[in-house]
Amino acid sequence: MIIEQYGWNEEWKSKWTEMLKPLDSARELVPGRISGDFGSKYRVITGSGEMWGELSGKLRHSLAGSGDYPSVGDWVALSVQDGGAHGVIHAVLPRRSVISRKVPGPNQEEQIVASNVDTLFLVSALNDDFNVRRMERYLIMAWNSGANPVILLTKADLCTDADAKIAEMERTAPGVPVHAVSAVQGEGREALLPYLGSGQTVALTGSSGCGKSTMVNWLSGRELQLTQEVREGDSRGRHTTTHRELFALPDGGIIIDTPGMRELQLWEDDGGLELAFGEISTLAAGCRFSDCSHTREEGCAVLAALASGELEEKRLLSYRKTQKELQYQNSKEAKQKRKTMAAASKSKPPRAKGGSWQQVLEEY
């Protein structure tokens, strides 16, 4: 198996050399890319083929409580056992991009959806699943990840007013490419080819039943993922993907399918909010006060744009709501970090994201 087909290139070779050069154990390790996440086990692509892998005890211990476990798309260092049928993962190479969200429920933990993604397809169907407010949240996640967002509007064959919905989505996501496609009718694939070239990794994310698995099958030209018919009651497909998985495409790229999200709880903001609401950020630069909250201050350029009709009220309301949510989330994260640090002071200090590999490998 040619590992280069799965994105191994000079950049990753350089990271590999930097990580392993000082270690005597480097000769016993091989690089691999995680292609499937099944909880306690991973499917890993290496130069000698595909194998099952699991975390070494030391790596698992070092990551406990951090939520920073390897994910689909990660490049890892592993030792091969059982004649190539099994591997033990000892470290994760520093990531280029990380798509993550808060885990569902009350726990303050990060869930990594996929790693080392170049382009993130934000998928929404052009039927009753269409929702611009939901797309705003996905855009924030995408901008925070380091991947380039592209909006993919599927099931165009089921929509009678596709042009109007495309225009609405373009207003919601200024500067972000928007493509309407129909796998049933075979329309729109050519526009997606620039994202699927050799060495490129794309991931699909969206709500349950929006057509991601159908897109994977269509773009690959093979039946890689199970799909189900659209329900008549609400025009939505039934959720079929149950785990994250990576596939090689005939055009040379890599595609990652992810389970549908019934809810997207944002983890933290690294500038994604301002990018997702770019027109509000631009207007805010003209406010009289640098700390303007855009609620009632005199000289607020955002409120002036709202009064003149330049800015839609629902857009500003969505911005305020999401801003408050992120502020609340950040306060809970800070509280959780203080608890973690207090507990760590009695044992071992927590490791920074992407930076745990060195000590683990030295111990290995």
Secondary structure, DSSP 8 states (H G I E B T S, - for coil): --GGGGT--HHHHHHHHHHHTT-GGGGG-EEEEEEEE-SS-EEEEETTEEEEEEE-HHHHHHHTTT-----TT-EEEEEEEGGGTEEEEEEE---S-EEEEE-SSS---EEEEEES-SEEEEEEESSTT--HHHHHHHHHHHHHHTSEEEEEEE-GGG-S-HHHHHHHHHHHSTTS-EEE-BTTTTBSHHHHGGGSSTT-EEEEEEBTTSSHHHHHHHHHTS--S----B-TTTS-B-----S-EEEE-TTS-EEEE---BS-------SSHHHHHTHHHHHHHTT-SSTT--SSS-TT-HHHHHHHHTSS-HHHHHHHHHHHHHHHHHHHHHHHHHHHHHHHHTTS-----TT--HHHHHHH-
